Amino acid sequence: MLNRVRSAVAHLVSSGGSSPPRPKSPDLTNATSAPLAAAPETPKSPPARPGSGSGASAKTVEARASFSRPTFLQLSPGGLRRADDHAGRAVQSPPDRGRRLPWSTGYAEVINAGKSRHNEDQACCEVVYVEGRRSVTGAPREPNQDQGLCFYYWGLFDGHAGGGAAEMASRLLHRHIREQLKDLVEILQDPSPPPLCLPCTSGTPDSSDSSHLIGPQSCWSSQKEVTHESLVVGAIENAFQLMDEQMARERERRGHQVEGGCCALVVVYLLGKVYVANAGDSRAIIVRNGEIIPMSREFTPETERQRLQLLGFLKPELLGGEFTHLEFPRRVQPKELGQKMLYRDQNMTGWAYKKIELEDLRFPLVCGEGKKARVMATIGVTRGLGDHNLKVCSSTLPIKPFLSCFPEVRVYDLTQYEHCPDDVLVLGTDGLWDVTSDCEVAATVDRVLSAYEPNDPSRYTALAQALVLGARGTPRDRGWRLPNNKLGSGDDISVFVIPLGGPGSYS
Amino acid sequence: MLNRVRSAVAHLVSSGGSSPPRPKSPDLTNATSAPLAAAPETPKSPPARPGSGSGASAKTVEARASFSRPTFLQLSPGGLRRADDHAGRAVQSPPDRGRRLPWSTGYAEVINAGKSRHNEDQACCEVVYVEGRRSVTGAPREPNQDQGLCFYYWGLFDGHAGGGAAEMASRLLHRHIREQLKDLVEILQDPSPPPLCLPCTSGTPDSSDSSHLIGPQSCWSSQKEVTHESLVVGAIENAFQLMDEQMARERERRGHQVEGGCCALVVVYLLGKVYVANAGDSRAIIVRNGEIIPMSREFTPETERQRLQLLGFLKPELLGGEFTHLEFPRRVQPKELGQKMLYRDQNMTGWAYKKIELEDLRFPLVCGEGKKARVMATIGVTRGLGDHNLKVCSSTLPIKPFLSCFPEVRVYDLTQYEHCPDDVLVLGTDGLWDVTSDCEVAATVDRVLSAYEPNDPSRYTALAQALVLGARGTPRDRGWRLPNNKLGSGDDISVFVIPLGGPGSYS
């Protein structure tokens, strides 16, 4: 087994050795990137159209069956081919003419330098209308009340081991969020605190009396106050889980068409607040008056080491007798048995020496550093959607139990600050952040936006393009190079620039 | 079972209802506070004496068998009685004459207002010499090399359900740290990076060649760099665990004498760096030039909810069929079966509605809010030492599996900033922080220290006394009151004030 995993690691290391992008799975097959041509839900609706109920034409679905890009790019067959060209790596943005993205959002993307056949990033930008379900609190409806809610939605999905999961998530995750919010429409529009308990039947005479919803004071001294905001957070969290479960079902039903997994970085704007939900290694920052406000953190084998080790410790059967939950600073050699080596377990942030025993020779659950860190020698991100069939290389040991589909959600209250047109929320897949620091992004924000009139809505697209170009670099000797001659990102790169005080339509 | 736990909660709520202090266990018996009159290790040595090898006299041990306070208070039998007086609640500090605490550390404490028979806080302040073990790296020793290391040590221990655990930790934890550091003396004094692997035998000819310690480059692309600092962190972490294991053994052997548990907040100063290790709800802050730098965080059922819920989810047998790992904002009533109630599971930070099922009627693993939050309706802190025999009230269900003995360690580099005599590290048990904010502490630091000459070493004791007095208040109508007429802390209160740039002896 050791040799088997070793070769898997050797494969990973050598394939990722010459360029920064991280191979997230050993099986980077291209055959699995076909989208779901016949998903039960309708495909993603055109941008900026509330409701997202209608679908694209059958022709569009067919065209996307071989290679799909976000519909808001409005790519012609020729444009689609150019977007798929690893040699040219042309930056793609929505056309300058015609309908803009909501809030005049800027978007740009570029395909990888050959890492995978197609661009495995996907993106989505929608305005979603949520119609409330029947009165959930049992209160009688007023006419003109409960008109439903609108939320603005942006999503970046960075696929690995095929584009199926990213494609599926880009078409469906916002619908899961909508479904979760349907029960909350009435509650979110009511300024009083959310009811802790809802009646099981609505419309019956006694259920309009909300006093019984609380029930008699229990033995607890008090009840917790739950905010509207935390209901939206809970709705997004559960939507991620339901999306993940749907992927598992689809995979059962349709096999390789939904192979792979994806990181998901999602923004929801609802009732004055921006919710940023991240599961994976994409990143979101706000640049406000030059200041950087982190809106996400990355979930990797290094940042989630203790969670992974705890799971391996509590459920050793998940390690299959092949892995140890302990971390060592390098691989233990059989001849070192009986010597003392540094280690960390699930409880430690520091290191200590331990005498090496036979089971320490097993491959460590978490190994490697930085972009080469891996869970079970296989995957470099620890949260995301999909990956239901991901196995340790040449083994039947499943990796999914160690991955979490739950995002961390951060909330930013847009009403607490008077934003100017230069204040933006920047979302990027790791292709951007692998070679660009937060400060460099902030500098580019300043440089590009100051070259445009504040009310020019094309400035955010120009900024997204500048960020993608800056991370891609230009083709020079031995690969794509940045101006400082360092390697540019050979990964897929996708960027949203969301203006927080610009000429958006969110007033 | 439900009624059983309910009455436990009712008991807790009513006993803690009139004053802020949190009862950490339902069994606040005083019979268990007897110290370890005949511990295998020698009792705590006098303050500021390197080595801590010799013990107190048999007479001292006898005197402490009924009620013990830190030896550095140098209390006479009469002083001991006054310190034990709940009515007067006299503030105790080391005598102004004679040997000062290291670094001119200030200390003050006061007993509770009647919550328990004796003061269940304990404190320790030591200078500890660590003699290195035989050359661990196998390198031949130079004469005058490996002279050993000194560390400065401060510890606050807040006992619950008896004073035995706090007493034992105050006498022994620094020795466990010393034991852990013994293997590191040579390594910490060597400026080169720590060896990742040590030979099993030392002094053999080939072991002086350190190249073989690293071993051949494995299939990993690199090895992790481990810092000296992270070795000290690891040593402290493991010392906490060994202390906890020793308590378990002693309890097996000696029963009620080591009953109970304690929070532990410990500071180690070693080689220019301050390590603050916290397991429990005590708190440490640095006040530097008026600025507040948090040096710890509290571990409670609220802050550790997701860790506790995950454990209950992964190991449902620990819930004994009596508890549910889900959290609800209030107790679910049987008549609410089938209705929808807000809940959170181990993955969620937000709330969502779920249909109430039969097993949701079980008592929640985590319930209550603020100072009344509890694990299994029993204990209000989730990290600390001891509690090996703590059971759910009127049940055999053990609570220890949910408690962690591991501290969070934060490191502060004392050499990175030129400290002035007014810069201090303040440690306090929750008796201080329950009624005093960080800002109020900073204001008291400024007020008291500015009233003394910068080189007056008694200023730090005066500050510790002012902080304790400010949290205790004065006896007025219905209890101890603060100047704003709010209730003062009825809990034991203990405070260390450690000057970071004062007239200390650490140059």
Boltz contact constraints between the chains, C-beta under 6 A:
constraints:
  - contact:
      token1: [A, 6]
      token2: [B, 219]
      max_distance: 6.0
  - contact:
      token1: [A, 9]
      token2: [B, 219]
      max_distance: 6.0
  - contact:
      token1: [A, 10]
      token2: [B, 219]
      max_distance: 6.0
  - contact:
      token1: [A, 13]
      token2: [B, 221]
      max_distance: 6.0
  - contact:
      token1: [A, 196]
      token2: [B, 329]
      max_distance: 6.0
  - contact:
      token1: [A, 196]
      token2: [B, 342]
      max_distance: 6.0
  - contact:
      token1: [A, 197]
      token2: [B, 336]
      max_distance: 6.0
  - contact:
      token1: [A, 197]
      token2: [B, 339]
      max_distance: 6.0
  - contact:
      token1: [A, 197]
      token2: [B, 341]
      max_distance: 6.0
  - contact:
      token1: [A, 198]
      token2: [B, 340]
      max_distance: 6.0
  - contact:
      token1: [A, 199]
      token2: [B, 339]
      max_distance: 6.0
  - contact:
      token1: [A, 200]
      token2: [B, 338]
      max_distance: 6.0
  - contact:
      token1: [A, 200]
      token2: [B, 339]
      max_distance: 6.0
  - contact:
      token1: [A, 215]
      token2: [B, 333]
      max_distance: 6.0
  - contact:
      token1: [A, 218]
      token2: [B, 330]
      max_distance: 6.0
  - contact:
      token1: [A, 218]
      token2: [B, 331]
      max_distance: 6.0
  - contact:
      token1: [A, 219]
      token2: [B, 6]
      max_distance: 6.0
  - contact:
      token1: [A, 219]
      token2: [B, 9]
      max_distance: 6.0
  - contact:
      token1: [A, 219]
      token2: [B, 10]
      max_distance: 6.0
  - contact:
      token1: [A, 220]
      token2: [B, 330]
      max_distance: 6.0
  - contact:
      token1: [A, 220]
      token2: [B, 331]
      max_distance: 6.0
  - contact:
      token1: [A, 221]
      token2: [B, 13]
      max_distance: 6.0
  - contact:
      token1: [A, 221]
      token2: [B, 372]
      max_distance: 6.0
  - contact:
      token1: [A, 223]
      token2: [B, 329]
      max_distance: 6.0
  - contact:
      token1: [A, 223]
      token2: [B, 330]
      max_distance: 6.0
  - contact:
      token1: [A, 224]
      token2: [B, 329]
      max_distance: 6.0
  - contact:
      token1: [A, 224]
      token2: [B, 369]
      max_distance: 6.0
  - contact:
      token1: [A, 226]
      token2: [B, 329]
      max_distance: 6.0
  - contact:
      token1: [A, 226]
      token2: [B, 342]
      max_distance: 6.0
  - contact:
      token1: [A, 226]
      token2: [B, 351]
      max_distance: 6.0
  - contact:
      token1: [A, 230]
      token2: [B, 350]
      max_distance: 6.0
  - contact:
      token1: [A, 230]
      token2: [B, 351]
      max_distance: 6.0
  - contact:
      token1: [A, 231]
      token2: [B, 351]
      max_distance: 6.0
  - contact:
      token1: [A, 233]
      token2: [B, 349]
      max_distance: 6.0
  - contact:
      token1: [A, 233]
      token2: [B, 350]
      max_distance: 6.0
  - contact:
      token1: [A, 234]
      token2: [B, 348]
      max_distance: 6.0
  - contact:
      token1: [A, 234]
      token2: [B, 350]
      max_distance: 6.0
  - contact:
      token1: [A, 234]
      token2: [B, 351]
      max_distance: 6.0
  - contact:
      token1: [A, 234]
      token2: [B, 352]
      max_distance: 6.0
  - contact:
      token1: [A, 237]
      token2: [B, 348]
      max_distance: 6.0
  - contact:
      token1: [A, 237]
      token2: [B, 350]
      max_distance: 6.0
  - contact:
      token1: [A, 238]
      token2: [B, 352]
      max_distance: 6.0
  - contact:
      token1: [A, 314]
      token2: [B, 314]
      max_distance: 6.0
  - contact:
      token1: [A, 329]
      token2: [B, 196]
      max_distance: 6.0
  - contact:
      token1: [A, 329]
      token2: [B, 223]
      max_distance: 6.0
  - contact:
      token1: [A, 329]
      token2: [B, 224]
      max_distance: 6.0
  - contact:
      token1: [A, 329]
      token2: [B, 226]
      max_distance: 6.0
  - contact:
      token1: [A, 330]
      token2: [B, 218]
      max_distance: 6.0
  - contact:
      token1: [A, 330]
      token2: [B, 220]
      max_distance: 6.0
  - contact:
      token1: [A, 330]
      token2: [B, 223]
      max_distance: 6.0
  - contact:
      token1: [A, 331]
      token2: [B, 218]
      max_distance: 6.0
  - contact:
      token1: [A, 331]
      token2: [B, 220]
      max_distance: 6.0
  - contact:
      token1: [A, 333]
      token2: [B, 215]
      max_distance: 6.0
  - contact:
      token1: [A, 336]
      token2: [B, 197]
      max_distance: 6.0
  - contact:
      token1: [A, 338]
      token2: [B, 200]
      max_distance: 6.0
  - contact:
      token1: [A, 339]
      token2: [B, 197]
      max_distance: 6.0
  - contact:
      token1: [A, 339]
      token2: [B, 199]
      max_distance: 6.0
  - contact:
      token1: [A, 339]
      token2: [B, 200]
      max_distance: 6.0
  - contact:
      token1: [A, 340]
      token2: [B, 198]
      max_distance: 6.0
  - contact:
      token1: [A, 341]
      token2: [B, 197]
      max_distance: 6.0
  - contact:
      token1: [A, 342]
      token2: [B, 196]
      max_distance: 6.0
  - contact:
      token1: [A, 342]
      token2: [B, 226]
      max_distance: 6.0
  - contact:
      token1: [A, 347]
      token2: [B, 406]
      max_distance: 6.0
  - contact:
      token1: [A, 348]
      token2: [B, 234]
      max_distance: 6.0
  - contact:
      token1: [A, 348]
      token2: [B, 237]
      max_distance: 6.0
  - contact:
      token1: [A, 350]
      token2: [B, 230]
      max_distance: 6.0
  - contact:
      token1: [A, 350]
      token2: [B, 233]
      max_distance: 6.0
  - contact:
      token1: [A, 350]
      token2: [B, 234]
      max_distance: 6.0
  - contact:
      token1: [A, 350]
      token2: [B, 237]
      max_distance: 6.0
  - contact:
      token1: [A, 351]
      token2: [B, 226]
      max_distance: 6.0
  - contact:
      token1: [A, 351]
      token2: [B, 230]
      max_distance: 6.0
  - contact:
      token1: [A, 351]
      token2: [B, 231]
      max_distance: 6.0
  - contact:
      token1: [A, 351]
      token2: [B, 234]
      max_distance: 6.0
  - contact:
      token1: [A, 352]
      token2: [B, 234]
      max_distance: 6.0
  - contact:
      token1: [A, 352]
      token2: [B, 238]
      max_distance: 6.0
  - contact:
      token1: [A, 369]
      token2: [B, 224]
      max_distance: 6.0
  - contact:
      token1: [A, 372]
      token2: [B, 221]
      max_distance: 6.0
  - contact:
      token1: [A, 406]
      token2: [B, 347]
      max_distance: 6.0
